[in-house]
Amino acid sequence: MLQTDDLNSLERLTATVEIGPFRSLLEAALRHEREGEARAAAATWRTALQMIPRFLSPAARPLLEHAKAAVDANDVALEGFLAERLAEVRARHGNARLDRFDKSRDILLRKRRVFRPQPSFMYVPELPAIEFHDRGGFPWLDRIEAATADIRAELVQVLADGPSVLEPYVAVDGTPQDRWRELNRSRRWGVYYLWRAGAPVEENLARCPKTAAALADWPRCDLLGTGPTAVFSILDARTRIPPHVGVNNARLIVHLPLIVPPGCGFRVGAETRSWAPGEAFVFDDTIEHEAWNDSDQPRAVLILDCWNPYLSEAEREMVSALTAGVGDFYGELPEYARGMA
């Protein structure tokens, strides 16, 4: 509990804040603290932290630091309280999947951030914002996973030709965004295309016939200038792909890990995973994501795209037609509509 002098100091700082709803919350939180109502104070501090004015004097920083510390301490106490309170209910549903509920609890306790789709080009409303999709919803991946050893062997044969066989994945003309400056036109993130922006790369597919056969039944999404795409993605040692988002939540992205040294990781939204060779996963790339290779060896993944399964057949055709229409309007699809996978 704060001493009187500390409370007086915080109240003096509050008086420097412009009169309005934010200041009223600060004053209410401090009143709760004076009256020994720690939980009520924390709840009020939490609301205040969600509506910090855009222009706030640096002199008020100690107030914000105190508010955050009070909310953090309260969240720890609340987590323990809820764990005990919910234990009986959880036990009654021991065989049920509760991962979605657990994520909501962690968001409530501010242990997990909320990330939403932020496509650079097209957003289809009312599609579930799922970071990593349930693998069971994509049974066609079984055939691709079963061919992992053959796919990896063909990739190794391609890589034996040396670095020049790869293209820089980031190849921005002019001045790239700051996030891509380090990787622009660099083979530290190099790729070997099998399908590129909607068209098969016949020469590369011919070099990888077993991979091509494994992709024969892949449900390709027809999106002018962006899909279907299938590519070997090679991330060099000690290299990071910065946080970014994709172009269109009508499609999803598949990763099939092929060569994964220790120290590699991948984050989509608030969830981080490690790659396991031969175990594909599907994610929404319009949710902020990033990858890293902290090892001293390259990491290799087969990347491909597919339709979001929550889209109807009619919606898929309309999305394809719209994308093509935008390309026709501009003469070619704008860069913001092609983006980074």
Stockholm file with secondary structure:
# STOCKHOLM 1.0

chainA/1-341         MLQTDDLNSLERLTATVEIGPFRSLLEAALRHEREGEARAAAATWRTALQMIPRFLSPAARPLLEHAKAAVDANDVALEGFLAERLAEVRARHGNARLDRFDKSRDILLRKRRVFRPQPSFMYVPELPAIEFHDRGGFPWLDRIEAATADIRAELVQVLADGPSVLEPYVAVDGTPQDRWRELNRSRRWGVYYLWRAGAPVEENLARCPKTAAALADWPRCDLLGTGPTAVFSILDARTRIPPHVGVNNARLIVHLPLIVPPGCGFRVGAETRSWAPGEAFVFDDTIEHEAWNDSDQPRAVLILDCWNPYLSEAEREMVSALTAGVGDFYGELPEYARGMA
#=GR chainA/1-341 SS CCCHHHHHHHHHHHTTSCSSHHHHHHHHHHHHHHTTCHHHHHHHHHHHHTTCCSSCCGGGHHHHHHHHHHHHHHHHHHHHHHHHHHHHHHHHTTTSCCHHHHHHHHHHTTSSCCCCCCCSSBCCTTSCCCSBCCGGGCTTHHHHHHTHHHHHHHHHHHHTTCGGGSEESCCCSSSCCGGGTTTTTCTTEEEEEEEETTEECHHHHHHCHHHHHHTTTCCCCCBTTTBSCEEEEEECTTEEEEEECCSBTTEEEEEEEEECCTTEEEEETTEEECCCTTCCEEECTTSCEEEEECSSSCEEEEEEEEECTTSCHHHHHHHHHHHHHHHHHHSSCCHHHHCCC
#=GC SS_cons         CCCHHHHHHHHHHHTTSCSSHHHHHHHHHHHHHHTTCHHHHHHHHHHHHTTCCSSCCGGGHHHHHHHHHHHHHHHHHHHHHHHHHHHHHHHHTTTSCCHHHHHHHHHHTTSSCCCCCCCSSBCCTTSCCCSBCCGGGCTTHHHHHHTHHHHHHHHHHHHTTCGGGSEESCCCSSSCCGGGTTTTTCTTEEEEEEEETTEECHHHHHHCHHHHHHTTTCCCCCBTTTBSCEEEEEECTTEEEEEECCSBTTEEEEEEEEECCTTEEEEETTEEECCCTTCCEEECTTSCEEEEECSSSCEEEEEEEEECTTSCHHHHHHHHHHHHHHHHHHSSCCHHHHCCC
//
